[in-house]
Amino acid sequence: MALTGRAALIAALASVPVGVWDPSWTGILAVNAPLAVACACDFALAAPVRHLGLTRSGDASARLGETADVTLTVSNPSRRQLRARLRDAWPPSSWQPGTETAASRHSLTVPAGERRRVTTRLRPTRRGDRHADRVTIRSYGPLGLLTRQGTHRVPWTVRVLPPFTSRKHLPSKLSRLRELDGRTSVLTRGEGTEFDSLREYVPGDDTRSIDWRATARHSAVAVRTWRPERDRHILLVLDTGRTSAGRVDDAPRLDAAMDAALLLAALASRAGDRVDLLAYDRRVRALLQGRTAGDVLPSLVNAMATLEPELVETDARGLTATTLRSAPRRSLVVLFTTLDAAPIEEGLLPVLPQLTQRHTVLVASVADPHVSRMARARGHTDAVYEAAAAAQAQSERRHIADQLRRHGVTVVDATPDELPPALADAYLELKAAGRL
């Protein structure tokens, strides 16, 4: 508890002419006795803050960019009315810059023996868990001359989830999925497809799909149609090493990869496929397995919320070994990583055959749109040099992508806005081709 309001007393004393009062304490008290009495009474009438009861309720989670309301209930057990200013402190990333003061400070009056609620509205700017800090209460007397002040610890955690901005693409991708599932003609029976029905042959159908026994029983040539097999296994692998910390459009690459992973997970779960998650750099950061279709998306969002890039080089051998343990049978492994030359050529390529001989592998990488803008820049000398550097960087990425494709890997390289729908399209194309 702290005693404040001394400034008001000193100002009052300073306003008395020098010739009127004795500089001794006796003179000061004699001349300013009414003010001293008023301050003492004001302090005595201020409600104590030490024994106040404080509890929290409200939102325990919110998507990045959305608001979360946390309610603080203040109970006043004393026999004096509480007139107070309250500061509900949270980490700086709990608000947009410049809004913390207005959002965290509240005025309240609580009559004796009653309670009141105040609501702090958070608008977090980063993913992860936001923990409430101290609640500071300053209790005023009726005159506002002196105050009592104290702090309380009232724990509460708000988990800030990935925003999943690519959700807007889901309806169009589900429409394509329904079209794929209901297609009356599929080229041939291949791995990952199952028999659907028979229909009459039309020019252009693959002759390998003709059912000769059914043809013998009918007057027309019968063709087998196939549909993609359901309940396939998809393992989403997030590389959380140092390259995922690079910022693209003022957000880490890891966040863009998460957004694309969530769209793919939502689409695949609707298709009846099982989706698991592995986050790895030098050790497992998150592992999510065995979730049902209805639970997979909330579980993924919750697991991704606390993931942060680690400033270490990713152990490609450890990542490969963990992936093989996490996916014991043939699966689609979607690896979200960089297309930078050093991590791929020195890390991934030497161990890639271990993955491709057992699984279908798709590499998804976040491209920097600033590089594309640099490549189109012209008009002055600096712009030309920037365009040349950007063209070289793009050429290196294409070279790395070609190396991966020669190993049988599907590569999707796109900007943060374009990566989620491009990855979903690649998944649907693999499904249509019977490669799942």
LOVEX-541963 format. One record per residue (C-alpha): residue number from 1; chain; x, y, z. Coordinates in pm, whole numbers. Layout:
! LOVEX-541963
(NUM "A" (X Y Z));
...
! end
This chain:
! LOVEX-541963
(1 "A" (0 0 0));
(2 "A" (134 347 -93));
(3 "A" (33 692 40));
(4 "A" (-8 946 -243));
(5 "A" (-139 1304 -259));
(6 "A" (167 1466 -99));
(7 "A" (193 1699 -398));
(8 "A" (-142 1859 -309));
(9 "A" (-27 1923 50));
(10 "A" (307 2070 -59));
(11 "A" (136 2297 -311));
(12 "A" (-102 2422 -44));
(13 "A" (185 2498 193));
(14 "A" (380 2676 -80));
(15 "A" (84 2904 -149));
(16 "A" (102 3060 202));
(17 "A" (305 3390 205));
(18 "A" (649 3358 361));
(19 "A" (585 3627 623));
(20 "A" (273 3456 754));
(21 "A" (395 3116 862));
(22 "A" (673 2993 1086));
(23 "A" (915 2764 897));
(24 "A" (906 2521 1187));
(25 "A" (672 2216 1170));
(26 "A" (470 2368 1451));
(27 "A" (405 2676 1242));
(28 "A" (322 2472 936));
(29 "A" (70 2260 1121));
(30 "A" (-78 2563 1295));
(31 "A" (-138 2755 974));
(32 "A" (-247 2448 768));
(33 "A" (-428 2254 1037));
(34 "A" (-757 2250 841));
(35 "A" (-583 2110 533));
(36 "A" (-402 1847 739));
(37 "A" (-727 1746 906));
(38 "A" (-900 1729 567));
(39 "A" (-623 1509 426));
(40 "A" (-631 1281 730));
(41 "A" (-1008 1244 709));
(42 "A" (-996 1189 334));
(43 "A" (-739 914 377));
(44 "A" (-937 754 658));
(45 "A" (-1253 749 446));
(46 "A" (-1080 593 143));
(47 "A" (-1177 226 120));
(48 "A" (-889 -14 187));
(49 "A" (-762 -205 -115));
(50 "A" (-573 -488 51));
(51 "A" (-881 -697 130));
(52 "A" (-1072 -642 -192));
(53 "A" (-1190 -958 -365));
(54 "A" (-1104 -990 -734));
(55 "A" (-1205 -1266 -975));
(56 "A" (-1192 -1301 -1353));
(57 "A" (-1420 -1442 -1621));
(58 "A" (-1464 -1404 -1994));
(59 "A" (-1291 -1520 -2312));
(60 "A" (-1013 -1775 -2284));
(61 "A" (-924 -1770 -2653));
(62 "A" (-949 -1546 -2958));
(63 "A" (-824 -1550 -3314));
(64 "A" (-540 -1316 -3402));
(65 "A" (-689 -983 -3507));
(66 "A" (-1012 -1035 -3313));
(67 "A" (-1103 -904 -2969));
(68 "A" (-1125 -1089 -2637));
(69 "A" (-1324 -953 -2343));
(70 "A" (-1198 -1035 -1993));
(71 "A" (-1423 -932 -1705));
(72 "A" (-1283 -842 -1363));
(73 "A" (-1525 -860 -1069));
(74 "A" (-1428 -637 -774));
(75 "A" (-1590 -714 -436));
(76 "A" (-1574 -456 -157));
(77 "A" (-1602 -628 185));
(78 "A" (-1531 -310 383));
(79 "A" (-1786 -69 536));
(80 "A" (-1662 219 321));
(81 "A" (-1752 297 -36));
(82 "A" (-1477 229 -287));
(83 "A" (-1402 509 -531));
(84 "A" (-1115 386 -742));
(85 "A" (-911 394 -1058));
(86 "A" (-805 48 -1173));
(87 "A" (-533 -63 -1410));
(88 "A" (-562 -415 -1552));
(89 "A" (-211 -485 -1682));
(90 "A" (-141 -730 -1970));
(91 "A" (162 -780 -2198));
(92 "A" (211 -502 -2457));
(93 "A" (120 -735 -2745));
(94 "A" (-231 -766 -2601));
(95 "A" (-336 -442 -2773));
(96 "A" (-277 -247 -3087));
(97 "A" (5 7 -3037));
(98 "A" (-114 322 -2863));
(99 "A" (-442 178 -2730));
(100 "A" (-316 14 -2409));
(101 "A" (-378 313 -2180));
(102 "A" (-742 360 -2274));
(103 "A" (-820 -13 -2277));
(104 "A" (-657 -112 -1947));
(105 "A" (-768 169 -1715));
(106 "A" (-1110 185 -1558));
(107 "A" (-1298 401 -1306));
(108 "A" (-1541 231 -1070));
(109 "A" (-1744 291 -758));
(110 "A" (-1831 -6 -536));
(111 "A" (-2065 51 -239));
(112 "A" (-1980 -120 89));
(113 "A" (-2052 -492 81));
(114 "A" (-2125 -497 -294));
(115 "A" (-1937 -583 -610));
(116 "A" (-1898 -438 -957));
(117 "A" (-1758 -561 -1288));
(118 "A" (-1524 -396 -1536));
(119 "A" (-1435 -541 -1875));
(120 "A" (-1095 -515 -2039));
(121 "A" (-1107 -561 -2415));
(122 "A" (-792 -715 -2559));
(123 "A" (-693 -708 -2925));
(124 "A" (-374 -917 -2945));
(125 "A" (-115 -856 -3214));
(126 "A" (70 -1190 -3179));
(127 "A" (-21 -1556 -3149));
(128 "A" (34 -1750 -2828));
(129 "A" (-72 -1729 -2466));
(130 "A" (-127 -1387 -2307));
(131 "A" (-109 -1397 -1927));
(132 "A" (-268 -1130 -1710));
(133 "A" (-24 -926 -1503));
(134 "A" (-101 -730 -1185));
(135 "A" (-421 -540 -1113));
(136 "A" (-338 -204 -954));
(137 "A" (-615 -25 -764));
(138 "A" (-598 332 -637));
(139 "A" (-872 408 -382));
(140 "A" (-972 775 -337));
(141 "A" (-1128 949 -42));
(142 "A" (-1435 1173 -89));
(143 "A" (-1218 1481 -147));
(144 "A" (-959 1307 -365));
(145 "A" (-669 1452 -163));
(146 "A" (-503 1128 -53));
(147 "A" (-533 775 -186));
(148 "A" (-461 417 -91));
(149 "A" (-296 204 -356));
(150 "A" (-233 -169 -382));
(151 "A" (-180 -448 -633));
(152 "A" (-339 -790 -670));
(153 "A" (-251 -1098 -872));
(154 "A" (-557 -1230 -1057));
(155 "A" (-439 -1503 -1299));
(156 "A" (-601 -1542 -1639));
(157 "A" (-476 -1664 -1978));
(158 "A" (-606 -1580 -2322));
(159 "A" (-481 -1807 -2600));
(160 "A" (-442 -1621 -2928));
(161 "A" (-513 -1860 -3215));
(162 "A" (-398 -1840 -3579));
(163 "A" (-640 -1622 -3777));
(164 "A" (-713 -1877 -4056));
(165 "A" (-768 -1603 -4313));
(166 "A" (-764 -1860 -4595));
(167 "A" (-1099 -1997 -4475));
(168 "A" (-1259 -1784 -4749));
(169 "A" (-1120 -2028 -5010));
(170 "A" (-1280 -2333 -4849));
(171 "A" (-1623 -2319 -5025));
(172 "A" (-1469 -2314 -5374));
(173 "A" (-1229 -2598 -5289));
(174 "A" (-1510 -2805 -5140));
(175 "A" (-1705 -2750 -5462));
(176 "A" (-1411 -2891 -5657));
(177 "A" (-1391 -3180 -5415));
(178 "A" (-1758 -3264 -5465));
(179 "A" (-1706 -3246 -5838));
(180 "A" (-1412 -3483 -5802));
(181 "A" (-1608 -3728 -5587));
(182 "A" (-1905 -3721 -5822));
(183 "A" (-1713 -3742 -6144));
(184 "A" (-1853 -4006 -6376));
(185 "A" (-1529 -4066 -6557));
(186 "A" (-1187 -4123 -6407));
(187 "A" (-899 -4210 -6635));
(188 "A" (-783 -4538 -6489));
(189 "A" (-764 -4744 -6180));
(190 "A" (-466 -4629 -5986));
(191 "A" (-321 -4630 -5639));
(192 "A" (-551 -4463 -5391));
(193 "A" (-878 -4512 -5587));
(194 "A" (-1171 -4742 -5532));
(195 "A" (-1441 -4882 -5761));
(196 "A" (-1751 -4667 -5794));
(197 "A" (-1980 -4785 -6076));
(198 "A" (-2015 -4897 -6439));
(199 "A" (-2117 -4681 -6730));
(200 "A" (-2121 -4698 -7107));
(201 "A" (-1794 -4642 -7292));
(202 "A" (-1749 -4309 -7469));
(203 "A" (-1466 -4221 -7710));
(204 "A" (-1162 -4101 -7523));
(205 "A" (-1196 -4334 -7223));
(206 "A" (-888 -4532 -7129));
(207 "A" (-928 -4886 -7262));
(208 "A" (-772 -5023 -6944));
(209 "A" (-1090 -4919 -6757));
(210 "A" (-1314 -5145 -6972));
(211 "A" (-1488 -5419 -6773));
(212 "A" (-1492 -5708 -7023));
(213 "A" (-1711 -5932 -6811));
(214 "A" (-1977 -5666 -6779));
(215 "A" (-1941 -5594 -7150));
(216 "A" (-2008 -5961 -7230));
(217 "A" (-2335 -5943 -7037));
(218 "A" (-2456 -5630 -7215));
(219 "A" (-2483 -5512 -7571));
(220 "A" (-2261 -5206 -7505));
(221 "A" (-1904 -5171 -7384));
(222 "A" (-1900 -5111 -7006));
(223 "A" (-1636 -4897 -6837));
(224 "A" (-1541 -4903 -6471));
(225 "A" (-1544 -4567 -6295));
(226 "A" (-1339 -4496 -5988));
(227 "A" (-1346 -4250 -5707));
(228 "A" (-1062 -4138 -5483));
(229 "A" (-1019 -4364 -5184));
(230 "A" (-1124 -4212 -4856));
(231 "A" (-955 -4238 -4519));
(232 "A" (-611 -4165 -4656));
(233 "A" (-346 -4033 -4419));
(234 "A" (-201 -3682 -4448));
(235 "A" (86 -3565 -4229));
(236 "A" (144 -3190 -4211));
(237 "A" (507 -3121 -4119));
(238 "A" (594 -2766 -4009));
(239 "A" (963 -2678 -4018));
(240 "A" (999 -2445 -3717));
(241 "A" (1373 -2382 -3764));
(242 "A" (1542 -2049 -3825));
(243 "A" (1418 -2009 -4185));
(244 "A" (1058 -2006 -4061));
(245 "A" (1136 -1690 -3862));
(246 "A" (1196 -1483 -4176));
(247 "A" (933 -1212 -4206));
(248 "A" (719 -1192 -4518));
(249 "A" (474 -902 -4540));
(250 "A" (547 -821 -4173));
(251 "A" (462 -1173 -4048));
(252 "A" (684 -1479 -3994));
(253 "A" (690 -1739 -4270));
(254 "A" (566 -1987 -4011));
(255 "A" (236 -1800 -3982));
(256 "A" (177 -1816 -4357));
(257 "A" (258 -2188 -4354));
(258 "A" (8 -2242 -4072));
(259 "A" (-265 -2067 -4267));
(260 "A" (-207 -2291 -4569));
(261 "A" (-193 -2600 -4346));
(262 "A" (-528 -2514 -4188));
(263 "A" (-701 -2480 -4525));
(264 "A" (-558 -2812 -4641));
(265 "A" (-659 -2979 -4314));
(266 "A" (-1015 -2847 -4341));
(267 "A" (-1042 -2968 -4701));
(268 "A" (-886 -3309 -4637));
(269 "A" (-1100 -3376 -4331));
(270 "A" (-1413 -3301 -4538));
(271 "A" (-1282 -3548 -4796));
(272 "A" (-1268 -3818 -4530));
(273 "A" (-889 -3821 -4497));
(274 "A" (-708 -3838 -4163));
(275 "A" (-487 -3540 -4085));
(276 "A" (-198 -3532 -3837));
(277 "A" (47 -3256 -3748));
(278 "A" (419 -3257 -3672));
(279 "A" (619 -2944 -3587));
(280 "A" (994 -2999 -3572));
(281 "A" (1332 -2822 -3582));
(282 "A" (1582 -3006 -3362));
(283 "A" (1315 -3168 -3152));
(284 "A" (941 -3219 -3167));
(285 "A" (759 -2895 -3093));
(286 "A" (410 -3032 -3152));
(287 "A" (266 -3372 -3246));
(288 "A" (-105 -3420 -3306));
(289 "A" (-239 -3759 -3409));
(290 "A" (-560 -3957 -3420));
(291 "A" (-812 -3672 -3420));
(292 "A" (-1158 -3725 -3563));
(293 "A" (-1279 -3523 -3861));
(294 "A" (-1489 -3295 -3642));
(295 "A" (-1208 -3234 -3393));
(296 "A" (-908 -3205 -3621));
(297 "A" (-938 -2834 -3708));
(298 "A" (-989 -2704 -3349));
(299 "A" (-705 -2929 -3231));
(300 "A" (-470 -2803 -3504));
(301 "A" (-552 -2439 -3432));
(302 "A" (-493 -2489 -3060));
(303 "A" (-163 -2674 -3117));
(304 "A" (-35 -2411 -3361));
(305 "A" (-122 -2117 -3134));
(306 "A" (187 -2146 -2916));
(307 "A" (436 -2247 -3187));
(308 "A" (717 -1999 -3244));
(309 "A" (1014 -2015 -3484));
(310 "A" (1333 -2136 -3320));
(311 "A" (1661 -1970 -3419));
(312 "A" (1837 -2301 -3483));
(313 "A" (1921 -2495 -3797));
(314 "A" (1664 -2766 -3863));
(315 "A" (1795 -3121 -3823));
(316 "A" (1681 -3276 -4153));
(317 "A" (1777 -3630 -4049));
(318 "A" (1589 -3601 -3723));
(319 "A" (1289 -3454 -3905));
(320 "A" (1290 -3741 -4155));
(321 "A" (1319 -4007 -3885));
(322 "A" (1038 -3850 -3682));
(323 "A" (820 -3826 -3993));
(324 "A" (871 -4194 -4071));
(325 "A" (779 -4288 -3715));
(326 "A" (471 -4066 -3723));
(327 "A" (350 -4208 -4056));
(328 "A" (416 -4583 -4054));
(329 "A" (199 -4653 -4361));
(330 "A" (193 -4481 -4697));
(331 "A" (78 -4119 -4659));
(332 "A" (86 -3779 -4815));
(333 "A" (361 -3587 -4633));
(334 "A" (324 -3211 -4674));
(335 "A" (645 -3042 -4567));
(336 "A" (627 -2668 -4506));
(337 "A" (983 -2544 -4540));
(338 "A" (1204 -2303 -4730));
(339 "A" (1340 -2334 -5084));
(340 "A" (1670 -2173 -4989));
(341 "A" (1965 -2354 -5143));
(342 "A" (2172 -2436 -4833));
(343 "A" (1900 -2597 -4615));
(344 "A" (1767 -2802 -4908));
(345 "A" (2093 -2913 -5072));
(346 "A" (2283 -2979 -4750));
(347 "A" (1993 -3087 -4530));
(348 "A" (1687 -3225 -4707));
(349 "A" (1812 -3368 -5038));
(350 "A" (2049 -3630 -4884));
(351 "A" (1764 -3780 -4677));
(352 "A" (1477 -3718 -4918));
(353 "A" (1486 -4069 -5076));
(354 "A" (1395 -4217 -4736));
(355 "A" (1068 -4024 -4753));
(356 "A" (984 -4058 -5121));
(357 "A" (1028 -4436 -5133));
(358 "A" (757 -4478 -4869));
(359 "A" (537 -4168 -4901));
(360 "A" (404 -3916 -5149));
(361 "A" (588 -3594 -5063));
(362 "A" (471 -3240 -5126));
(363 "A" (690 -2941 -5036));
(364 "A" (510 -2612 -4972));
(365 "A" (718 -2295 -4948));
(366 "A" (630 -1933 -4876));
(367 "A" (767 -1694 -5140));
(368 "A" (837 -1331 -5058));
(369 "A" (614 -1098 -5264));
(370 "A" (867 -819 -5214));
(371 "A" (1110 -1014 -5434));
(372 "A" (849 -1023 -5712));
(373 "A" (798 -649 -5679));
(374 "A" (1173 -594 -5694));
(375 "A" (1197 -806 -6009));
(376 "A" (949 -574 -6185));
(377 "A" (1118 -254 -6068));
(378 "A" (1267 -20 -6327));
(379 "A" (1330 349 -6374));
(380 "A" (1660 420 -6198));
(381 "A" (1992 255 -6129));
(382 "A" (1908 118 -5785));
(383 "A" (1587 -34 -5917));
(384 "A" (1773 -212 -6195));
(385 "A" (2022 -361 -5951));
(386 "A" (1733 -470 -5724));
(387 "A" (1558 -631 -6021));
(388 "A" (1875 -822 -6109));
(389 "A" (1915 -947 -5750));
(390 "A" (1550 -1051 -5740));
(391 "A" (1578 -1236 -6070));
(392 "A" (1879 -1425 -5940));
(393 "A" (1694 -1520 -5622));
(394 "A" (1394 -1641 -5821));
(395 "A" (1620 -1843 -6049));
(396 "A" (1779 -2015 -5748));
(397 "A" (1436 -2105 -5608));
(398 "A" (1330 -2252 -5943));
(399 "A" (1651 -2455 -5953));
(400 "A" (1589 -2595 -5604));
(401 "A" (1228 -2673 -5697));
(402 "A" (1345 -2860 -6008));
(403 "A" (1586 -3065 -5798));
(404 "A" (1303 -3167 -5567));
(405 "A" (1076 -3257 -5860));
(406 "A" (1346 -3485 -6000));
(407 "A" (1312 -3681 -5676));
(408 "A" (938 -3719 -5736));
(409 "A" (835 -3438 -5501));
(410 "A" (543 -3207 -5579));
(411 "A" (645 -2845 -5513));
(412 "A" (415 -2552 -5438));
(413 "A" (596 -2218 -5414));
(414 "A" (370 -1916 -5371));
(415 "A" (325 -1593 -5179));
(416 "A" (136 -1596 -4845));
(417 "A" (-195 -1500 -5006));
(418 "A" (-159 -1748 -5292));
(419 "A" (-9 -2045 -5107));
(420 "A" (-326 -2179 -4934));
(421 "A" (-542 -2211 -5251));
(422 "A" (-244 -2334 -5454));
(423 "A" (-172 -2604 -5196));
(424 "A" (-538 -2708 -5188));
(425 "A" (-536 -2735 -5569));
(426 "A" (-223 -2951 -5559));
(427 "A" (-393 -3182 -5308));
(428 "A" (-702 -3214 -5528));
(429 "A" (-486 -3284 -5833));
(430 "A" (-301 -3561 -5647));
(431 "A" (-635 -3702 -5540));
(432 "A" (-774 -3691 -5892));
(433 "A" (-463 -3861 -6028));
(434 "A" (-495 -4143 -5775));
(435 "A" (-163 -4066 -5607));
(436 "A" (-311 -4062 -5256));
! end
